[in-house]
Amino acid sequence: MRILMISAEGPPLQRAGALVDVLDALPHELRERGHEVSLVLPFYRELRENNSIDAEDTGVTVDIRVGDKNYVAEYFESRTSTGVQVFFVRCDEFYDRPEIYGEHGTPYEDNPARFIFFNKAAIELARRLTPAPQILHVHDWAAALIPAYVHAHNLPFATVLTIHRLAEQGSFWGLDFGLTNLPQRFFSLRGVEFFGRLNFLKGGIVFADRITTVSEHHKHEILRPEGGCGLDAVLRENAHKLSGILHGADYARWNPETDSLLPARFNSEKFWGKMICRDALLEDMRLAPAPRGPVFGMVTRVVAEKGFGILTPLFDRMLSDDVRLIILGEGDPGFETTLAIASRRYPARFAYRRHYDERLAHLIEAASDITLVPSQFEPGGLIAMYSLRYGAIPIAHASGGIQEIIQDYDPTLPPAQAGYGFLCYNYSSDAFWDSIKRARFLFPDRTLWTGLMRRAMEREFSWAGSAQRYEDLYRGLLGESELAA
């Protein structure tokens, strides 16, 4: 099959978040299974200035109309580190900026135009590729108008929308609908209009041939008012085309036995390398190396849905104990400020780094005894998969894919069945603190804790099963007759 994946984020961007990891691993896995897979991204300043990216100008340019203005799309071509073909859409007026969506917590005012342009430019690329793709697989709100354009213009593509972050919907003023150049009938209850506003994600839900989200549990969560971020009714109306596919971990990148970014490697039988990583991380972060209490780590987007609203009130209680806490990630300026202040208040025990660094992300996973996942919404739980493989026991709020990944520790069960994480089932600071206390109480028992680590590291969440489910979805969508053609 021929699949074109379209997203505002993907490799070779360097940042915390599951979307980039998924767009790195899934196309590669599908390619290994014999399918032709390419990826389309905007050509951001970060990518253009990255000297390690060898992007060649295709020589193709297309005039793209956005509202009553014309812009020129230029197309560049490269390969990801795993060999997947990637196309970059260049328009410096839209993408020659320091960030992707906005700066200092404020979205760019012209985001509707920026991503309407990207949607149209990606479709124009698909129309010019030879042979043409059969499937346009779009990811999250920034590419979600593509199914609407395919429907409006009766284009010969099947469409799949994967929702990674439902809370981010691409909701803009209703007047911005004019920038889409779609027929007026599309700004309606059965189209891209949502409470008088233009909603990219709603348009994708309505017009995509198939919708997926990143775990079966999250699929059920988003169909309920408390988890649907306002779109639950729209999702229920389209539930017949919705499926949940738990994503996998890319063990070619995230494996402590082979990880070239670590100062020492380790596995479930030999843990000495993890101790070396711990010492290296604490030295890098200028945190006190002793006494040797647990190291807590987080590699995440610093936003409300990742649980910082219930985590930050716990800092004084956590950091008055013999622990170390390292957080890597950027996001909401208010939470970033809170983290920066806490790191100055507890300089020997807490370090916060805003800008994503691949080496540091891997070192945090390898060095941590415990990973904190307080997310209110954790659709897929990739970070928990990575943490398990690195022996960093997760403490997590039981949401979304977390429930498919982590088994809560139960001391009443035989050791082999006792679990390998600590879950809280109420989304509150007190409930999360109780889970932290459970883990903290057990940590000094090295025999018990080593058993937890071994069980965690032996868990397997490879991409093979996930890719098979996507392959089945594509086949069902296209039908055997087209595949045979």
C-alpha positions as CSV (number, residue, x, y, z in Angstrom):
1,M,0.0,0.0,0.0
2,R,1.0,3.6,-0.6
3,I,0.6,5.8,2.5
4,L,1.3,9.5,2.9
5,M,1.5,10.6,6.6
6,I,0.8,14.3,7.2
7,S,1.6,16.1,10.5
8,A,2.8,19.4,11.9
9,E,5.3,17.5,14.0
10,G,7.6,14.5,13.2
11,P,11.2,13.5,12.7
12,P,13.7,15.1,12.5
13,L,12.2,17.6,15.0
14,Q,13.8,17.3,18.5
15,R,11.2,17.7,21.2
16,A,9.4,15.9,24.0
17,G,6.1,14.4,23.1
18,A,4.7,11.2,21.7
19,L,3.8,12.6,18.3
20,V,7.3,12.9,17.0
21,D,8.2,9.4,18.3
22,V,5.1,7.9,16.6
23,L,5.9,9.6,13.3
24,D,9.4,8.2,13.5
25,A,8.5,4.6,14.4
26,L,5.2,3.9,12.6
27,P,6.3,4.8,9.1
28,H,9.5,2.8,9.5
29,E,7.6,-0.2,10.8
30,L,5.1,0.0,7.9
31,R,8.0,0.4,5.5
32,E,9.7,-2.8,6.9
33,R,6.4,-4.6,6.2
34,G,6.7,-3.7,2.5
35,H,4.5,-0.6,2.2
36,E,5.5,2.7,0.5
37,V,5.3,5.3,3.3
38,S,6.3,9.0,3.1
39,L,5.9,11.8,5.6
40,V,5.0,15.5,5.1
41,L,6.0,18.3,7.5
42,P,6.2,22.1,7.3
43,F,9.8,23.3,6.8
44,Y,10.3,25.1,10.1
45,R,13.3,27.3,10.8
46,E,14.6,24.6,13.3
47,L,14.7,22.1,10.4
48,R,16.3,24.5,7.9
49,E,19.1,25.4,10.3
50,N,19.8,21.8,11.3
51,N,23.0,21.1,9.4
52,S,22.5,17.3,9.9
53,I,19.4,17.4,7.7
54,D,20.2,17.0,4.0
55,A,17.1,18.4,2.3
56,E,17.1,18.6,-1.5
57,D,14.9,21.1,-3.4
58,T,12.5,19.1,-5.6
59,G,12.1,22.1,-7.9
60,V,8.3,21.8,-7.5
61,T,6.4,24.9,-6.5
62,V,2.7,25.4,-6.2
63,D,0.5,28.4,-5.7
64,I,-1.7,27.9,-2.7
65,R,-4.7,30.1,-2.2
66,V,-5.6,31.0,1.4
67,G,-8.7,33.1,1.5
68,D,-8.1,35.9,-1.0
69,K,-4.3,35.7,-0.9
70,N,-1.9,33.5,-2.8
71,Y,1.3,31.9,-1.3
72,V,3.9,29.8,-2.9
73,A,4.7,26.3,-1.5
74,E,8.1,24.9,-2.2
75,Y,8.8,21.2,-1.6
76,F,12.1,19.7,-0.3
77,E,12.9,16.0,0.1
78,S,15.0,14.1,2.6
79,R,15.1,10.9,4.6
80,T,14.6,10.2,8.3
81,S,17.3,8.4,10.2
82,T,15.4,5.2,9.6
83,G,15.3,5.8,5.9
84,V,11.7,6.9,5.5
85,Q,11.1,9.5,2.8
86,V,10.1,12.9,4.2
87,F,8.9,16.0,2.3
88,F,9.1,19.5,3.7
89,V,6.7,22.2,2.7
90,R,8.5,25.6,2.7
91,C,6.9,29.0,3.0
92,D,9.1,31.2,5.0
93,E,6.3,33.7,5.7
94,F,4.6,31.0,7.7
95,Y,7.3,28.7,9.1
96,D,10.5,30.8,9.4
97,R,9.8,31.4,13.1
98,P,11.4,30.3,16.4
99,E,8.6,27.9,17.4
100,I,6.0,25.8,15.8
101,Y,2.7,27.0,17.2
102,G,3.5,30.2,19.1
103,E,5.9,31.9,21.6
104,H,5.9,32.5,25.3
105,G,2.6,30.7,25.7
106,T,0.8,32.8,23.0
107,P,-0.2,31.1,19.8
108,Y,0.7,32.9,16.5
109,E,-2.2,35.0,15.4
110,D,-2.1,33.6,11.9
111,N,-2.2,29.9,12.9
112,P,-5.4,29.4,10.9
113,A,-3.7,30.6,7.7
114,R,-0.5,28.8,8.5
115,F,-2.1,25.4,8.8
116,I,-4.8,25.8,6.2
117,F,-1.9,26.5,3.8
118,F,-0.1,23.4,5.1
119,N,-3.2,21.2,4.6
120,K,-3.7,22.5,1.0
121,A,0.0,22.2,0.2
122,A,0.1,18.6,1.5
123,I,-2.8,17.7,-0.8
124,E,-1.2,19.3,-3.8
125,L,1.9,17.2,-3.1
126,A,-0.2,14.1,-2.9
127,R,-1.8,14.9,-6.2
128,R,1.6,15.2,-7.9
129,L,3.3,12.1,-6.5
130,T,3.8,9.2,-8.9
131,P,2.5,6.7,-8.2
132,A,-0.2,8.5,-6.1
133,P,-0.7,7.6,-2.5
134,Q,-3.8,5.5,-1.7
135,I,-4.1,6.6,2.0
136,L,-3.6,10.1,3.5
137,H,-3.0,9.4,7.2
138,V,-3.3,12.7,9.0
139,H,-2.3,13.4,12.6
140,D,-3.9,15.8,15.1
141,W,-5.6,19.1,14.5
142,A,-3.0,20.8,12.3
143,A,-3.6,18.3,9.5
144,A,-7.2,17.5,10.2
145,L,-8.8,19.7,7.5
146,I,-7.4,17.4,4.8
147,P,-10.3,14.9,4.9
148,A,-12.7,17.9,4.4
149,Y,-10.8,19.0,1.3
150,V,-10.7,15.4,0.0
151,H,-14.5,15.2,0.5
152,A,-15.2,18.6,-1.0
153,H,-13.2,18.0,-4.1
154,N,-13.9,14.3,-4.5
155,L,-10.2,13.5,-4.5
156,P,-9.1,9.8,-5.0
157,F,-7.7,9.3,-1.6
158,A,-8.9,7.4,1.5
159,T,-8.3,9.3,4.7
160,V,-7.4,8.3,8.3
161,L,-7.2,10.7,11.2
162,T,-5.3,9.8,14.3
163,I,-6.1,11.8,17.4
164,H,-3.1,12.1,19.8
165,R,-4.1,15.2,21.7
166,L,-7.8,15.7,21.8
167,A,-7.6,18.8,23.9
168,E,-5.8,20.7,21.1
169,Q,-8.4,21.1,18.4
170,G,-7.4,24.0,16.2
171,S,-10.4,26.1,17.2
172,F,-10.5,29.6,15.7
173,W,-12.8,32.5,15.0
174,G,-15.7,31.7,12.7
175,L,-14.5,34.4,10.3
176,D,-11.4,32.4,9.7
177,F,-13.5,29.9,7.8
178,G,-13.1,32.2,4.8
179,L,-9.4,31.3,4.7
180,T,-10.3,27.6,3.9
181,N,-12.0,28.5,0.6
182,L,-14.3,25.6,1.2
183,P,-17.9,25.9,0.1
184,Q,-20.1,27.7,2.6
185,R,-22.1,24.5,3.3
186,F,-19.1,23.2,5.1
187,F,-19.5,25.8,7.9
188,S,-22.3,23.9,9.5
189,L,-23.3,21.4,12.2
190,R,-22.3,18.6,9.8
191,G,-19.1,20.3,8.8
192,V,-16.2,22.2,10.3
193,E,-18.3,24.6,12.4
194,F,-18.4,24.1,16.2
195,F,-20.4,26.6,18.3
196,G,-19.8,29.3,15.8
197,R,-16.1,28.7,15.5
198,L,-13.9,27.0,12.9
199,N,-12.7,23.7,14.4
200,F,-10.0,21.8,12.5
201,L,-10.3,18.6,14.5
202,K,-14.0,18.4,14.3
203,G,-13.8,18.7,10.5
204,G,-11.4,15.7,10.5
205,I,-13.7,13.7,12.7
206,V,-16.7,14.3,10.5
207,F,-15.0,13.8,7.1
208,A,-12.3,11.2,7.7
209,D,-13.0,7.7,6.4
210,R,-11.5,6.2,9.6
211,I,-10.5,7.7,13.0
212,T,-8.1,6.2,15.4
213,T,-6.8,7.1,18.8
214,V,-3.8,5.7,20.6
215,S,-5.2,3.2,23.0
216,E,-8.4,1.2,23.5
217,H,-9.0,2.8,27.0
218,H,-8.6,6.3,25.6
219,K,-11.1,5.5,22.8
220,H,-13.7,4.9,25.5
221,E,-12.7,7.9,27.5
222,I,-13.1,10.4,24.7
223,L,-16.7,9.1,24.0
224,R,-17.7,10.4,27.5
225,P,-18.3,14.0,28.5
226,E,-15.6,14.0,31.1
227,G,-12.9,12.9,28.6
228,G,-14.2,14.2,25.3
229,C,-12.9,17.8,25.6
230,G,-16.3,19.1,24.3
231,L,-16.2,16.8,21.2
232,D,-17.6,13.7,22.8
233,A,-21.0,14.1,21.1
234,V,-19.3,14.5,17.7
235,L,-17.2,11.4,18.4
236,R,-20.2,9.4,19.5
237,E,-21.9,10.2,16.2
238,N,-18.9,8.9,14.4
239,A,-18.1,6.0,16.7
240,H,-18.7,3.5,13.9
241,K,-15.4,4.6,12.3
242,L,-13.4,5.0,15.5
243,S,-10.9,2.5,16.8
244,G,-8.2,2.4,19.5
245,I,-4.8,1.2,18.6
246,L,-2.2,1.1,21.4
247,H,1.1,2.4,20.0
248,G,4.4,0.7,20.6
249,A,7.8,1.6,21.9
250,D,10.7,2.0,19.4
251,Y,13.2,-0.3,21.0
252,A,15.8,0.5,18.4
253,R,16.0,3.9,20.0
254,W,14.9,3.2,23.6
255,N,16.7,0.2,24.9
256,P,19.3,0.4,27.8
257,E,21.2,-2.6,26.4
258,T,22.0,-0.8,23.1
259,D,21.5,2.9,23.9
260,S,24.6,4.8,22.5
261,L,23.6,8.0,24.3
262,L,24.3,6.5,27.7
263,P,27.6,6.5,29.6
264,A,27.0,2.9,30.5
265,R,24.5,0.2,29.3
266,F,22.5,-2.3,31.4
267,N,19.8,-4.9,31.3
268,S,17.5,-6.7,33.7
269,E,20.2,-9.0,34.9
270,K,23.1,-6.4,35.3
271,F,22.1,-3.1,36.9
272,W,25.6,-1.6,37.5
273,G,25.2,0.5,34.3
274,K,22.1,2.2,35.7
275,M,24.1,3.3,38.8
276,I,26.7,4.9,36.5
277,C,23.9,6.7,34.6
278,R,22.5,7.9,37.9
279,D,25.8,9.4,39.0
280,A,26.3,11.0,35.6
281,L,22.9,12.6,35.6
282,L,23.2,14.0,39.1
283,E,26.6,15.4,38.2
284,D,25.3,16.9,35.0
285,M,22.4,18.5,36.8
286,R,24.6,19.6,39.7
287,L,22.4,17.8,42.2
288,A,23.7,16.2,45.5
289,P,24.9,12.7,44.9
290,A,24.2,11.5,48.4
291,P,22.5,10.2,50.4
292,R,21.2,7.8,47.8
293,G,17.5,8.2,47.9
294,P,15.3,7.6,44.8
295,V,15.7,9.7,41.6
296,F,12.4,10.8,40.1
297,G,12.4,11.8,36.4
298,M,10.0,13.3,33.9
299,V,10.4,13.9,30.2
300,T,7.2,15.5,29.1
301,R,5.4,18.5,27.8
302,V,4.9,21.0,30.6
303,V,1.1,21.5,30.2
304,A,-1.9,21.1,32.4
305,E,-3.1,17.8,30.8
306,K,0.2,16.3,31.9
307,G,-0.7,16.7,35.5
308,F,1.3,19.6,36.7
309,G,-1.8,21.0,38.4
310,I,-1.7,18.2,40.9
311,L,2.1,17.7,40.9
312,T,3.4,21.2,41.7
313,P,1.5,21.4,45.0
314,L,3.4,18.4,46.1
315,F,6.9,19.8,45.6
316,D,7.5,20.9,49.1
317,R,6.5,17.5,50.5
318,M,8.5,15.6,47.9
319,L,11.7,17.7,48.1
320,S,11.9,17.9,51.8
321,D,12.6,14.2,51.7
322,D,15.8,12.5,50.5
323,V,14.9,12.5,46.8
324,R,16.2,13.9,43.5
325,L,13.8,15.2,40.9
326,I,14.7,16.1,37.3
327,I,12.1,17.4,34.8
328,L,12.8,18.0,31.1
329,G,10.3,19.7,28.8
330,E,8.6,23.0,27.8
331,G,5.1,24.2,27.5
332,D,2.9,26.5,29.6
333,P,4.8,29.5,30.8
334,G,3.1,29.5,34.2
335,F,4.2,26.0,34.9
336,E,7.6,26.6,33.5
337,T,8.0,29.5,35.9
338,T,6.8,27.4,38.9
339,L,9.4,24.7,38.0
340,A,12.2,27.3,37.6
341,I,11.3,28.8,41.0
342,A,11.2,25.4,42.7
343,S,14.6,24.4,41.2
344,R,16.1,27.6,42.8
345,R,14.5,26.8,46.1
346,Y,15.8,23.2,46.1
347,P,19.1,23.5,44.1
348,A,20.6,20.3,45.5
349,R,17.5,18.2,44.9
350,F,15.6,19.5,41.9
351,A,16.7,20.4,38.4
352,Y,14.5,21.7,35.5
353,R,15.6,21.9,31.9
354,R,13.3,23.5,29.4
355,H,14.9,22.9,26.0
356,Y,14.6,19.3,24.8
357,D,17.9,17.4,24.4
358,E,17.9,13.8,23.1
359,R,20.9,12.7,25.1
360,L,19.5,14.2,28.4
361,A,16.1,12.6,27.7
362,H,17.7,9.1,27.5
363,L,19.9,9.8,30.5
364,I,16.9,10.8,32.6
365,E,15.1,7.5,31.7
366,A,18.2,5.4,32.4
367,A,19.1,7.1,35.7
368,S,15.7,7.4,37.2
369,D,14.5,5.0,39.8
370,I,10.9,6.3,39.4
371,T,9.1,8.1,36.5
372,L,6.2,10.4,37.4
373,V,3.2,10.3,35.1
374,P,0.5,12.4,36.8
375,S,-1.3,13.1,33.5
376,Q,-5.0,13.9,33.6
377,F,-5.0,12.5,30.0
378,E,-2.3,10.1,28.9
379,P,-3.8,8.7,25.6
380,G,-1.0,6.3,24.6
381,G,1.5,6.2,27.4
382,L,4.7,5.9,25.4
383,I,6.8,7.5,28.1
384,A,5.6,4.7,30.5
385,M,6.7,2.1,28.0
386,Y,10.2,3.7,27.8
387,S,10.4,4.0,31.5
388,L,9.6,0.3,32.0
389,R,12.3,-0.8,29.6
390,Y,14.8,1.4,31.5
391,G,13.8,0.1,34.9
392,A,12.3,3.4,36.0
393,I,9.2,2.3,37.9
394,P,6.2,4.5,36.9
395,I,3.9,6.3,39.4
396,A,0.9,7.2,37.3
397,H,-2.6,8.4,37.2
398,A,-4.6,5.5,35.7
399,S,-5.8,7.2,32.5
400,G,-5.9,6.2,28.8
401,G,-3.2,3.8,27.7
402,I,-1.6,3.7,31.2
403,Q,-4.2,1.1,32.1
404,E,-3.0,-1.1,29.3
405,I,0.7,-0.7,30.1
406,I,1.2,-0.6,33.9
407,Q,0.1,-3.3,36.4
408,D,-0.3,-1.8,39.9
409,Y,1.9,-3.3,42.6
410,D,-0.1,-5.6,44.9
411,P,1.9,-7.1,47.8
412,T,-0.7,-9.8,48.3
413,L,0.1,-11.5,45.0
414,P,3.0,-13.9,44.4
415,P,6.1,-11.8,43.4
416,A,6.0,-12.9,39.7
417,Q,2.4,-11.5,39.5
418,A,2.7,-8.5,41.9
419,G,2.9,-5.8,39.3
420,Y,5.5,-3.2,38.3
421,G,4.2,0.2,38.9
422,F,2.1,2.4,41.2
423,L,-1.3,3.7,40.0
424,C,-3.7,6.2,41.5
425,Y,-7.3,6.2,40.4
426,N,-8.4,9.6,41.5
427,Y,-7.0,12.7,39.8
428,S,-5.9,14.8,42.8
429,S,-2.7,15.8,44.6
430,D,-3.6,13.7,47.6
431,A,-4.2,10.6,45.6
432,F,-1.0,11.0,43.7
433,W,0.9,11.7,46.9
434,D,-0.4,8.4,48.3
435,S,1.0,6.5,45.4
436,I,4.4,8.3,45.8
437,K,4.4,7.4,49.5
438,R,3.7,3.7,48.6
439,A,6.7,3.7,46.3
440,R,8.9,5.6,48.7
441,F,8.1,3.2,51.5
442,L,9.2,0.2,49.4
443,F,12.2,1.7,47.7
444,P,14.7,0.8,50.6
445,D,13.9,-2.9,50.2
446,R,16.4,-3.6,47.5
447,T,15.3,-7.2,46.9
448,L,11.7,-6.1,46.4
449,W,12.6,-3.1,44.3
450,T,15.0,-5.2,42.1
451,G,12.1,-7.6,41.4
452,L,9.9,-4.6,40.4
453,M,12.6,-3.4,38.0
454,R,13.1,-6.9,36.4
455,R,9.4,-7.3,35.8
456,A,9.2,-3.8,34.4
457,M,12.1,-4.3,32.0
458,E,10.8,-7.6,30.7
459,R,7.5,-6.0,29.5
460,E,7.3,-5.9,25.7
461,F,5.5,-3.2,23.7
462,S,7.0,-3.4,20.2
463,W,5.5,-1.6,17.2
464,A,4.9,-4.9,15.3
465,G,1.5,-5.4,16.7
466,S,0.4,-1.8,16.3
467,A,1.6,-1.7,12.7
468,Q,-0.4,-4.9,12.0
469,R,-3.5,-3.2,13.3
470,Y,-2.9,-0.2,11.1
471,E,-2.3,-2.4,8.2
472,D,-5.6,-4.2,8.7
473,L,-7.4,-0.9,9.0
474,Y,-5.9,0.3,5.7
475,R,-6.8,-2.9,4.0
476,G,-10.4,-2.8,5.2
477,L,-10.6,0.8,4.1
478,L,-9.2,0.3,0.6
479,G,-10.8,-3.1,-0.1
480,E,-9.2,-6.1,-1.7
481,S,-10.1,-5.0,-5.2
482,E,-8.0,-1.9,-5.1
483,L,-5.1,-3.7,-3.4
484,A,-5.0,-6.2,-6.2
485,A,-4.9,-3.5,-8.9
